[in-house]
Structure formats: C-alpha cells, structure tokens
Amino acid sequence: MNVAVIGTGYVGLPTGVVLADLGHNVICVDRDQAKVAMLQSGKSPIYEPGLEELLKSVLESGRLTITTDTDSAVRQSEVVFIAVGTPPGADGTPDISMVVAVAQEVARSIAKYTIVVNKSTVPIGTGDQVEGILLSAGVSSDLFDVISNPEFLREGLALADTQHPDRILIGHENEVAAKKVIDLYEPLSAPFCVTNRHSAELIKYASNSFLAMKISFINAISRLCEACDANVADVAAGMGMDKRIAPEFLKAGLGWGGARLPKGVEGVICGFRKMRYGFKLLEEVETI
C-alpha cells in the first residue's frame, strides 16, 4: 500500500519506518529541511533503540523516502497519516493548530480517494474538525474518509511498541475505510479495537489518564506507608499480583511526568470542563 506519514517525531518516524518494514511504500514528510536531510542520510533525530538501524534498512530497500513535499506525498498515497505534535496550551488544552495546518495542506492535494488518519493525540471531535476542513476546502465527501488511529507509545520503547502493540485502535465512520487501515497493520498480528471516531479519541485520553491514576494512587499509598511503617514496594507487589490490577505503573516515586501523561490528563480535564462535567477524580489524580 502507498502511505504518507506527515510528521517525523516520536510518533510519525517509528510509524513510517515500521510500515515500510512491513512492505508498504512509505513517504515521510517534514517541513524541517535540516531534519529531512538528516533522515535521508540514515540518521535519526530521536533516540529509540533499534530505530536508526531499521531506518537505514528501509531507506536502502527503497520502501521509505523522506521529503518536505506534502503535496507530492499526498497525491501518491492511498492512506495519509497526520502525526504532528499537539502540545498543551497555557490552560492544558491541546493545541491542534499543527493538525489543522496539515489537514488544510492535505485538502489542497487530494486528487483521488484518500484515507486521512489522525495519529496524533487529539481532543474528542478533532476527526470531525479534520473532515470539516476537507469539505470546506471543496473536497468531495466521496474522495476521502477520516479515521482516528491513536498511538500508545512509550518514549524509549516507541519502536518496540509500534512493532508489538497491545492493540491497534481504529475509530471510523465508514467500514470500508476501516478495513483498509486494518489491512495496513495486518502483518503485526495485534488485536484490533474497532469503534467510532469519538470513542477512539476518548480511549486514548482515558487510557493515559488511567495510567496516571495508578501512579498517583500508589504515591498516595506510599505516604500512608510512611505513616504506618509499611513497605510500599511490598504493598505494590502484593497489589500487582492481582490480575485485575497488574503490576505496571505501580512504582511509587516522584510522580508522573514526560510528554504523555501530563498532556493526556490535562486534555481530559479541560475537555470535560467544556462539556460542563467536573472530573473531580482526575483533578485529584493531577493534584497528587
């Protein structure tokens, strides 16, 4: 299948490299010319174990090309992934301006039926917004479908998580388009979760928020342990032996951070406030 991946960060680059390794013809797009030149030489701008070696391999095979030309990449592709950053704004609301900008670029380039896939972490309703951008630009509704396909990658394990995902999430409003994206990933032999777009967008945020809640919970328990002379490591180990709880994300420490969990939690809190629902449980998770 011919695929374009717009954005070559922690999400876009592993996605493009792995899809090329699976046998697809992939064009990765980035507007940063220096970054593109670096990638074309086989050097990765981010460190992920094994990523640079696989990048060189798929470049040499000819199945991966890197360019700054969005228009050409879209015109050559059946599936176009949007994998650009959505950093939190001052109030925690995700900034989707880069997603909007890419959608506008894609709208100018669609000349045949194209599946546009939101890979970025985006608020509920962003798929609808991308669809609206394409329609407003004059793209006929029969020339495209918009799919939500959130990533579940850990920094430092992004390549491994892309190659061996726990599940592949597909949010759609058209079964034919969903089937095509499923076919794209089929060689990974991972379970698929197929739902509508809004549910897929919420699953991403809900998953990150739940993981943050586990960390905050065990950190709160650690304070109780200090007060009663209990060992939090033993408590966490005992809890984690319950298969309903599992041991992951039960390491007491300084709290959660990085690029994923804070953005996810803040995004959910802000999103629910706009829907006039105060998510007090999650607000307390953030406070802890």
Protein Blocks (a to p, Z undefined) as FASTA:
>chain_A
ZZddedjdfklmmmmmmmmmnopacddddfblklmmmmmnopafbdcehklmmmmmmmmn
opaccdfblklmmmmpmbdcddbdcdddfkopacfklmmmmmmmmmmmocbdcddddfbd
cdehklmmmmmmmmmnopafklcccddddddddehilmmmmmmcfbdcdddfbfklmmmm
mmmmmmnopacddddfklmmmmmmmmmmmmmmmmmmmmmmmmmmmmnopafklmmmmmmm
pmklopghpaccfbdedjllmmmmmmmmmmmmmnopacfklmmmmmZZ
